[in-house]
Amino acid sequence: MPRAPKIAAQVVIATPGVDAHTVTSQNVRSVLPDATLSERVVTAFRALGFTCGEVVGDSFSIEAAPSAFRRVFGVSPQPGPDGRMHERPRKGARAAAKPLSGLPTDKLPETLRPLVKGVVFSEPPAFGPGTMP
């Protein structure tokens, strides 16, 4: 039986006490999560079964089979024909797959929730083959 293709998403680390509306190009470095916080969040996602990329700025990538996303976030993502991620409809459901821009963080372990600002999927490029009329 072939393996399901892996799904990737981006985890944005929450920096306690930082209001995103006050971040500027002059102070961005001072409001990034520190190395200890970043490593704590990456370690937690690894323990949940994800392969994690390096932290860059305030985020890092996660990758796993769709079953890991379903187990951790309660959502089954799948790539759609438009290049965006979609929520796989439940078996027997007649509704079309809904587009997903992010995942619900309220399903994360309670100790991890306040450390994660969001888990998002990248939008497909708006240029290149197939995007021009």
N, C-alpha and C positions, 0 to 999 in steps of 0.2 A: 504494500500500500504506500503510495507516495506521501511524503511529508507535506504538510501545509506550508506555504511560503511564510516567511517571517514578516512581521509588521514592525515598523519603526515609528516612534513618536519622540517629542521633545519635552523634557521635564524642566519647568521653570522653578527655580529655588526661591522661596520667600525669604526676604531679609527682614527680620523683626525690626519694627520701628521705622521702616522706610516707606514713605508715601511716594508712589510712582510719579505723582504730579510735580514733585519737587526735584526730580532728577534732571540734571543738565549735563552738557558735555564737560563742564568744568568740575562737577562733583561725582561723576559716574563711578570712578574708581573707588571712592570712599564709601559708596553704598552697595557695592557688590558683596555677596556672601563670603564670609571668611573660609579659609581652607578646612577648618574643623567642621563647620556646618555643612559645607559641600560634601566632604567625605562621608559624613553621617547619612546624608540623603542618598548618595550613590550606594553606600553599603546596604542600606535598607532595600533599595530596588534590586540589588543583586540577590539579597536574601529572598526576595519575592519571585525570583526566577528569571530576571531580565539580564541581558548583556548590556553593559553601560559603556558609553563613550566617555571621553575626557570632558571635564567641566570647562566650558568656555564662557566667560562673562558670568551670567547668572543661570546658565542652563547646560544640560547634557542630554545626549540621546539615549533612548532605551530601545531594545529590540527583543522580540520573542515571538513564539508561535501565537496565533489568534487565541488558543485556549488559555494562555497565561493572561492575556488582556481580559478575557471573559471572567476568569477566576478572581483577578484583582480588582477590576473596575466594573464588573457586571455587564459589560458590553462586548459584543463580538464584532470587531471591525473587519472590514474587507475592502480591498481596492475596488472602486467603481469604474465604469467605462469612461467617466469624465476625468480620471486621474486623481480624484479626491477619495478620501476614506468615507465609507458608508457603514452604518450599523446593519449587520446582517439580520434580516427579519427572522423571527422565531419560526420554527417548523409549523407548517400549516397556516401561517399568517398570509393574508392576501395583500397586505400593504407592501408598497415598494420600499426598498432599503433607504433609510434616511441618511442624508449627508451628515458627517461628523466633523466638527472643527476642533473639538477637544473632548476630553474624557472626564467623567464625574470624579472629583477628588474626594467626595464624601464617602466613597467606598474603601478608601485607603485605610490602613491601620490607624487607629486613633492617635498614636504617638507621631505618626508621619504627616498627618493632615496639615498641622500648622506650619510645617516646613516646606510645603509645596504650594506655590502660587497657582500653578496650572500644569496640565499635561495636554499638549496640542499636537496636531498633525500639520505638516507643511502643506501649503497650497501648491498645486501644480504650477509650473511656469506659465506665464501669460504670453510667451513667445516661443518660436521654434516650430518644428514640423507639426502639422495638425492644428495649429492655432490661428492660422491665417485663412481668410476666405478664398 
